[in-house]
Amino acid sequence: MKSLLMIIRLFQAVLLMSENPPGRGFIPGAGVSGVSNPPSFPDAADALLDSSNPEPLSEVDGLLLLADGTRYRGRLFGAPKIAEGELVFTTGMAGYQESLTDPSFAGQVLTFTWPLLGNYGVHAGTSESAGVWPRGVVCRQLMEVPDHRDAIGSVHDLLFAHGVPGIQDIDTRKLTRRVREHGTVLCVFGPAEAEREMLVRLDEMTPPDVEDLVAEVTCDEAVIINPGAVDEEGKPLPRLAAIDCGVKYNILRELAQRFEVIWFPATTSFDDILKWKPDAFFASNGPGDPAHSGAATTARDSLAAAVRAGLPVMGICLGHQLMGLAAGLRTYKLRYGHRGANQPVVDLETGRVYITSQNHGFAVEDPEKGMLAPHPSGACSARGGNELEAPFKVRYVNANDKTVEGLDLIGKRAFTIQYHPEACPGPHDASPLFDRFASMVADHLAGIPIPTSGGDS
């Protein structure tokens, strides 16, 4: 049976490569007016284009062990190694390639609640970064031979290529209920014969939040991703400093349509960013504790300095949390986080409900109600002062647990959102928020006064 599956997969790969050579890499400046020879960046799926000999599944019996003593038996796939990290789950029914390559999952073991994983395979040029970031993957059933004409490989192939292990045949419904009851928990999985070693590692494991995960996922150096970008009239687009805390590729695609984007490492100081003469600042999504003293704090300081300097600022996900900290609000660990493509968010100003894509395990406290839906550990940041020198209001809240989903700064051209308007995966209800930010930047450059009633809408 294994031999037959290998023959089928090899035949599909050869047929696809010969009839429809797939694209390679990530080129956010492609198709943008005024941009010639835009830089290209690696896509996680590129590794499958370079491999002509798919590695067969190991079919080794595996064990998934939780820190609360719970254990599950399954079969291993992906890279032949032991996985360890914080166990979380995502409820999306599709978009697994985007989730696997989302840097916000760094440090975590990702459980897919949808029972079938990988049915349409892995596609070239559709990842959200250059790597696979979860430290392990848990699912009910893995599709060994994907059924899609554009597939260049399977989820197993992608995980193996990036050194990430997986385990299937797990009762993910039962596992998810366990996580929902007890909050996110530490876990380890690997070969059943390595149970003793895994128990030792589980006993010695520390939460990934103590690590500087932002420094792990951020880019290496500053680069303009769409040099020379112009608008419909041929005028240069505003220059945006995009601070990479673990940015998803589709965020950069959206920004590149509206700005000339400089992609900065999160470790870049405000003064060094100013040398590039940006017109506005943006902070991306990312993993880990927003109050970590490493790269996240450097990014927070840059955002606060940009607000104080009167520059337009937008923050998404971790960027929202960093701005919340700068505003003097605490950030705290959620009981089990919001991860999926169907999270309802209420705009308190208009009353409209948006269905959004989300991926976060921390939240910003409500200035009046405090920490809502906190983790049993009570993990939270220290309370600080308002470094933004501006008042703020809660603009968006989660319709389920009422946690804060976005802030507007009053008297400033700055706002934050906890969810993902770029989707990938998920609905595009909130994508106009990129246009809202672009309008703010245009008004700033035109010298239009900010309405006295509050911040720009």
C-alpha positions as CSV (number, residue, x, y, z in Angstrom):
1,M,0.0,0.0,0.0
2,K,2.8,2.4,0.9
3,S,4.5,1.7,-2.5
4,L,1.3,2.4,-4.4
5,L,0.8,5.7,-2.5
6,M,4.4,6.8,-3.3
7,I,4.0,6.0,-7.0
8,I,0.7,8.0,-7.1
9,R,2.3,11.0,-5.4
10,L,5.4,11.0,-7.6
11,F,3.2,10.8,-10.7
12,Q,1.1,13.7,-9.5
13,A,4.2,15.8,-8.8
14,V,5.8,15.1,-12.2
15,L,2.6,15.7,-14.1
16,L,2.0,19.1,-12.3
17,M,5.6,20.3,-12.8
18,S,5.6,19.4,-16.5
19,E,2.1,20.9,-17.4
20,N,1.9,23.8,-15.1
21,P,5.2,24.9,-13.5
22,P,4.2,26.5,-10.1
23,G,5.3,29.9,-9.0
24,R,8.1,30.4,-6.5
25,G,8.7,32.7,-3.6
26,F,6.9,35.8,-2.3
27,I,7.0,39.0,-4.4
28,P,4.8,41.6,-2.7
29,G,5.9,44.3,-5.2
30,A,4.7,42.4,-8.3
31,G,2.0,44.2,-10.2
32,V,2.4,47.4,-8.2
33,S,2.5,50.5,-10.4
34,G,6.0,52.0,-10.7
35,V,7.8,48.9,-9.3
36,S,10.4,47.2,-11.5
37,N,12.4,44.2,-10.5
38,P,10.8,43.9,-7.0
39,P,12.7,41.8,-4.5
40,S,11.6,38.2,-3.9
41,F,11.5,36.4,-0.6
42,P,11.3,32.7,0.2
43,D,7.9,30.9,0.5
44,A,7.6,27.9,2.9
45,A,6.3,25.8,0.0
46,D,9.5,26.4,-2.1
47,A,11.0,23.5,-0.2
48,L,8.6,21.1,-2.0
49,L,9.5,22.4,-5.4
50,D,13.1,21.5,-4.7
51,S,12.3,18.0,-3.6
52,S,11.7,15.2,-6.1
53,N,11.7,12.3,-3.7
54,P,8.8,12.6,-1.1
55,E,9.6,11.0,2.2
56,P,7.0,8.3,3.1
57,L,5.1,8.5,6.4
58,S,6.8,6.8,9.3
59,E,3.5,5.1,10.5
60,V,5.3,4.9,13.9
61,D,3.1,4.6,17.0
62,G,3.1,7.9,19.0
63,L,2.1,9.3,22.3
64,L,0.8,12.8,23.1
65,L,1.4,13.7,26.8
66,L,-0.1,16.7,28.5
67,A,1.2,18.4,31.6
68,D,-2.0,17.6,33.5
69,G,-1.3,13.9,33.1
70,T,-3.6,13.2,30.1
71,R,-2.3,11.0,27.4
72,Y,-3.4,10.1,23.8
73,R,-2.2,7.5,21.4
74,G,-1.7,8.1,17.7
75,R,0.5,7.7,14.6
76,L,3.4,10.0,13.7
77,F,4.0,11.9,10.5
78,G,6.1,14.8,9.4
79,A,9.7,15.0,10.8
80,P,10.9,12.1,12.9
81,K,11.5,14.0,16.2
82,I,9.9,14.8,19.5
83,A,7.7,17.9,19.7
84,E,7.1,20.1,22.7
85,G,5.3,23.3,23.4
86,E,2.1,25.0,24.4
87,L,-0.9,23.1,23.1
88,V,-3.5,25.3,21.3
89,F,-6.3,24.7,18.8
90,T,-7.6,26.5,15.8
91,T,-11.2,26.0,14.5
92,G,-10.7,26.8,10.8
93,M,-12.0,24.3,8.3
94,A,-9.6,25.4,5.6
95,G,-6.5,27.5,5.4
96,Y,-4.2,25.0,7.1
97,Q,-1.2,26.0,5.0
98,E,-1.6,29.6,6.0
99,S,-1.9,28.6,9.7
100,L,1.1,26.3,9.6
101,T,3.2,29.2,8.1
102,D,1.8,31.9,10.4
103,P,4.7,33.1,12.7
104,S,2.2,33.8,15.5
105,F,2.2,30.0,16.2
106,A,5.9,30.0,17.1
107,G,6.4,28.1,20.3
108,Q,3.1,26.2,20.1
109,V,1.8,22.8,19.3
110,L,-1.1,23.3,16.9
111,T,-4.3,21.2,17.0
112,F,-6.7,21.3,14.1
113,T,-10.2,20.8,15.3
114,W,-11.5,20.1,11.7
115,P,-11.2,16.3,11.5
116,L,-9.5,16.1,8.0
117,L,-6.2,17.8,7.5
118,G,-4.6,18.3,4.1
119,N,-7.3,17.3,1.6
120,Y,-6.3,19.9,-1.0
121,G,-2.6,19.7,-0.4
122,V,0.1,22.4,-0.2
123,H,0.2,25.0,-3.0
124,A,3.1,27.1,-4.3
125,G,3.3,30.8,-3.4
126,T,0.4,30.7,-0.9
127,S,2.2,30.5,2.4
128,E,2.3,33.3,5.0
129,S,6.0,33.2,5.7
130,A,9.2,31.4,4.7
131,G,8.8,28.7,7.4
132,V,6.5,26.4,9.4
133,W,6.3,27.8,12.9
134,P,4.3,25.4,15.2
135,R,6.6,23.1,17.0
136,G,4.2,20.2,16.3
137,V,0.9,19.5,14.6
138,V,-2.0,17.4,16.0
139,C,-4.9,16.2,13.9
140,R,-7.6,13.6,13.7
141,Q,-6.8,12.3,10.1
142,L,-4.1,13.3,7.7
143,M,-4.8,13.2,4.0
144,E,-1.8,11.3,2.7
145,V,-2.6,11.9,-1.0
146,P,-4.1,15.4,-1.6
147,D,-6.8,15.8,-4.3
148,H,-6.1,19.1,-6.1
149,R,-4.6,19.8,-9.5
150,D,-2.4,22.6,-8.1
151,A,-1.0,20.7,-5.1
152,I,2.7,20.3,-5.1
153,G,2.8,18.1,-2.0
154,S,1.1,17.1,1.2
155,V,1.0,18.5,4.7
156,H,3.3,15.6,5.6
157,D,5.8,16.7,2.9
158,L,5.7,20.3,4.2
159,L,6.3,19.4,7.8
160,F,9.1,16.9,6.9
161,A,10.8,19.6,4.8
162,H,10.8,22.1,7.7
163,G,11.7,19.6,10.4
164,V,8.3,19.8,12.2
165,P,6.7,16.6,13.6
166,G,3.0,15.7,13.5
167,I,0.7,13.1,15.1
168,Q,-2.7,11.9,13.8
169,D,-5.4,9.5,15.0
170,I,-6.0,11.8,18.0
171,D,-9.5,12.4,19.3
172,T,-9.3,16.1,18.7
173,R,-12.8,16.8,20.0
174,K,-11.9,15.3,23.4
175,L,-8.5,17.1,23.3
176,T,-10.1,20.4,22.5
177,R,-12.6,20.1,25.4
178,R,-9.7,19.4,27.7
179,V,-7.9,22.6,26.6
180,R,-11.1,24.6,27.0
181,E,-11.7,23.3,30.5
182,H,-8.1,23.8,31.8
183,G,-6.8,26.6,29.5
184,T,-3.7,26.1,27.3
185,V,-1.4,23.4,28.6
186,L,2.2,22.3,27.9
187,C,2.6,19.1,26.0
188,V,5.0,16.8,24.3
189,F,4.6,14.1,21.7
190,G,6.8,11.6,19.9
191,P,7.4,7.8,19.5
192,A,5.7,5.7,22.1
193,E,9.1,4.0,22.8
194,A,10.5,7.3,23.9
195,E,7.9,7.8,26.6
196,R,10.4,8.0,29.5
197,E,12.4,10.7,27.7
198,M,9.2,12.7,26.9
199,L,8.1,12.6,30.5
200,V,11.4,14.0,31.6
201,R,11.2,16.8,29.0
202,L,7.6,17.5,29.9
203,D,8.6,17.9,33.6
204,E,11.4,20.3,32.7
205,M,9.5,22.3,30.1
206,T,8.9,26.0,30.6
207,P,6.2,28.0,28.8
208,P,7.3,29.4,25.4
209,D,6.1,32.8,26.5
210,V,9.3,33.3,28.5
211,E,11.3,33.1,25.2
212,D,11.9,36.1,23.0
213,L,9.8,34.7,20.2
214,V,9.5,38.0,18.3
215,A,13.2,38.1,17.9
216,E,13.0,34.5,16.6
217,V,10.5,35.2,13.8
218,T,11.3,38.8,12.7
219,C,13.2,39.6,9.5
220,D,17.0,40.0,9.4
221,E,17.4,43.5,7.9
222,A,15.4,46.4,6.6
223,V,14.3,46.3,2.9
224,I,11.9,48.2,0.7
225,I,9.6,45.5,-0.7
226,N,8.1,47.6,-3.5
227,P,10.6,50.4,-4.4
228,G,9.3,53.1,-6.6
229,A,5.6,52.4,-6.0
230,V,3.2,55.1,-7.3
231,D,-0.5,55.7,-7.4
232,E,-2.9,55.9,-10.4
233,E,-1.6,59.5,-11.1
234,G,2.0,58.5,-11.0
235,K,2.7,60.1,-7.7
236,P,4.9,58.3,-5.2
237,L,3.0,56.3,-2.6
238,P,3.4,57.3,1.1
239,R,6.4,55.6,2.8
240,L,5.4,53.2,5.5
241,A,7.6,51.7,8.2
242,A,6.3,48.2,8.8
243,I,7.7,46.7,12.0
244,D,7.9,42.9,11.7
245,C,6.9,41.2,14.9
246,G,6.0,38.0,12.9
247,V,4.2,39.5,10.0
248,K,2.1,37.5,7.6
249,Y,2.8,37.8,3.9
250,N,-0.7,38.8,3.0
251,I,-0.4,41.8,5.4
252,L,2.6,43.0,3.4
253,R,0.7,42.4,0.1
254,E,-2.2,44.6,1.4
255,L,0.2,47.3,2.5
256,A,2.2,47.2,-0.7
257,Q,-0.9,48.2,-2.7
258,R,-1.3,51.4,-0.6
259,F,2.2,52.4,0.5
260,E,5.9,52.1,-0.4
261,V,6.7,49.6,2.4
262,I,10.0,49.4,4.3
263,W,10.1,46.0,6.1
264,F,11.9,46.5,9.4
265,P,13.1,44.0,12.0
266,A,11.3,44.4,15.3
267,T,14.7,45.1,17.0
268,T,15.2,48.3,15.0
269,S,15.2,51.5,17.1
270,F,12.9,54.4,16.4
271,D,15.8,56.7,15.6
272,D,17.2,54.1,13.0
273,I,13.7,53.8,11.4
274,L,13.5,57.6,11.1
275,K,16.6,57.6,8.9
276,W,14.4,56.1,6.2
277,K,12.0,59.1,6.4
278,P,8.7,57.2,6.8
279,D,5.4,58.9,6.7
280,A,3.6,56.4,8.9
281,F,4.2,53.4,11.2
282,F,2.7,50.0,11.2
283,A,3.2,47.0,13.7
284,S,2.3,43.5,12.7
285,N,1.0,40.3,14.4
286,G,3.4,38.0,16.2
287,P,3.9,35.3,18.8
288,G,4.5,35.3,22.5
289,D,4.0,37.6,25.5
290,P,3.6,41.2,24.3
291,A,5.2,42.3,27.6
292,H,8.4,40.4,27.0
293,S,11.5,42.6,27.6
294,G,13.1,41.7,24.3
295,A,12.2,42.6,20.7
296,A,8.6,43.2,21.6
297,T,9.5,46.0,24.0
298,T,11.8,47.6,21.3
299,A,8.8,47.6,18.9
300,R,6.5,49.0,21.5
301,D,8.9,51.9,22.2
302,S,9.1,52.7,18.5
303,L,5.3,52.8,18.2
304,A,4.9,55.0,21.2
305,A,7.6,57.4,19.9
306,A,5.8,57.5,16.5
307,V,2.5,58.4,18.2
308,R,4.1,61.2,20.2
309,A,5.7,62.5,17.1
310,G,2.3,62.9,15.5
311,L,2.8,60.2,12.8
312,P,-0.1,57.9,11.8
313,V,0.1,54.5,13.4
314,M,-1.7,51.2,12.9
315,G,-1.3,48.0,14.9
316,I,-2.6,44.5,14.2
317,C,-2.8,41.7,16.7
318,L,0.5,41.8,18.6
319,G,0.9,45.4,17.3
320,H,-2.5,46.1,19.0
321,Q,-1.2,44.6,22.3
322,L,2.0,46.6,22.2
323,M,0.0,49.8,21.7
324,G,-2.3,48.8,24.6
325,L,0.8,48.4,26.8
326,A,2.1,51.8,25.7
327,A,-1.3,53.3,26.6
328,G,-0.9,52.0,30.2
329,L,-3.2,49.0,29.9
330,R,-2.2,45.5,31.1
331,T,-1.9,42.6,28.7
332,Y,-2.8,39.1,30.0
333,K,-3.0,35.5,28.9
334,L,-6.4,34.3,27.7
335,R,-7.8,31.0,29.0
336,Y,-7.6,29.4,25.5
337,G,-7.2,32.2,23.1
338,H,-9.0,33.1,19.9
339,R,-7.8,31.1,16.9
340,G,-10.0,30.5,13.9
341,A,-11.7,32.2,10.9
342,N,-15.2,32.8,12.4
343,Q,-14.6,35.1,15.4
344,P,-17.4,37.8,15.8
345,V,-16.3,41.4,16.5
346,V,-18.6,44.3,17.3
347,D,-17.8,47.9,16.2
348,L,-19.1,49.9,19.2
349,E,-19.3,53.0,17.1
350,T,-21.5,51.6,14.4
351,G,-23.0,48.5,16.0
352,R,-21.9,46.4,13.0
353,V,-20.7,42.8,13.6
354,Y,-17.7,41.6,11.6
355,I,-16.8,37.9,11.2
356,T,-13.0,37.9,11.5
357,S,-9.9,35.8,11.4
358,Q,-7.9,35.7,14.7
359,N,-4.9,34.1,16.2
360,H,-3.9,35.3,19.6
361,G,-3.4,34.0,23.1
362,F,-3.0,37.3,24.9
363,A,-5.4,40.2,25.2
364,V,-5.5,43.9,26.3
365,E,-7.5,44.5,29.4
366,D,-10.7,46.6,29.3
367,P,-10.0,49.9,31.0
368,E,-13.2,49.6,33.0
369,K,-13.9,45.9,33.3
370,G,-10.3,44.7,33.6
371,M,-9.2,41.2,32.5
372,L,-11.9,39.2,30.8
373,A,-11.7,35.4,30.2
374,P,-8.2,35.2,31.7
375,H,-6.0,32.1,31.9
376,P,-6.2,30.2,35.2
377,S,-2.5,31.0,35.8
378,G,-3.4,34.7,36.1
379,A,-0.4,35.6,33.9
380,C,-0.4,39.3,33.1
381,S,1.9,42.3,32.6
382,A,2.6,45.0,35.2
383,R,0.5,48.1,35.0
384,G,2.3,51.1,33.5
385,G,1.7,54.7,32.5
386,N,0.4,56.1,29.3
387,E,3.4,56.6,27.1
388,L,1.3,57.8,24.1
389,E,0.5,61.2,25.6
390,A,-3.1,60.7,24.2
391,P,-6.4,59.4,25.6
392,F,-8.0,56.4,23.9
393,K,-11.3,54.5,23.6
394,V,-12.3,50.9,23.1
395,R,-13.6,50.7,19.6
396,Y,-14.1,47.0,19.0
397,V,-15.0,44.1,21.3
398,N,-15.3,40.3,20.9
399,A,-19.0,39.4,20.7
400,N,-18.5,36.2,22.6
401,D,-16.4,37.1,25.7
402,K,-16.4,40.9,25.4
403,T,-12.6,41.1,25.3
404,V,-11.0,44.2,23.7
405,E,-10.5,43.9,20.0
406,G,-9.4,47.4,19.1
407,L,-8.5,50.9,20.3
408,D,-8.8,54.3,18.8
409,L,-6.5,57.1,20.0
410,I,-8.3,60.4,20.5
411,G,-6.8,63.4,18.9
412,K,-4.3,61.2,17.0
413,R,-4.3,59.4,13.6
414,A,-3.7,56.0,15.2
415,F,-5.8,52.9,15.9
416,T,-5.3,49.2,16.6
417,I,-7.2,46.0,16.0
418,Q,-6.7,42.6,17.6
419,Y,-8.0,40.6,14.6
420,H,-6.7,40.1,11.0
421,P,-8.2,42.2,8.2
422,E,-5.9,40.6,5.7
423,A,-7.5,37.1,6.5
424,C,-5.6,34.3,4.9
425,P,-7.3,32.2,6.0
426,G,-10.7,33.7,6.8
427,P,-13.4,36.2,5.7
428,H,-12.5,39.6,4.3
429,D,-15.2,41.6,6.3
430,A,-12.5,43.8,7.9
431,S,-10.2,44.4,4.9
432,P,-11.5,48.1,4.5
433,L,-9.5,48.9,7.6
434,F,-6.4,49.1,5.5
435,D,-8.2,51.8,3.5
436,R,-9.1,53.6,6.7
437,F,-5.4,53.7,7.6
438,A,-4.4,54.8,4.1
439,S,-7.0,57.7,4.4
440,M,-5.5,58.7,7.7
441,V,-2.0,58.9,6.2
442,A,-3.3,60.9,3.2
443,D,-5.0,63.4,5.5
444,H,-1.8,63.7,7.6
445,L,0.3,64.4,4.5
446,A,-2.3,66.9,3.3
447,G,-2.2,68.7,6.6
448,I,-5.9,68.2,7.2
449,P,-6.7,68.9,10.9
450,I,-7.9,66.0,13.1
451,P,-11.6,66.3,14.0
452,T,-11.9,67.9,17.5
453,S,-14.5,65.2,18.4
454,G,-11.8,62.5,18.5
455,G,-9.4,60.6,16.2
456,D,-9.9,60.0,12.5
457,S,-12.6,57.5,11.7
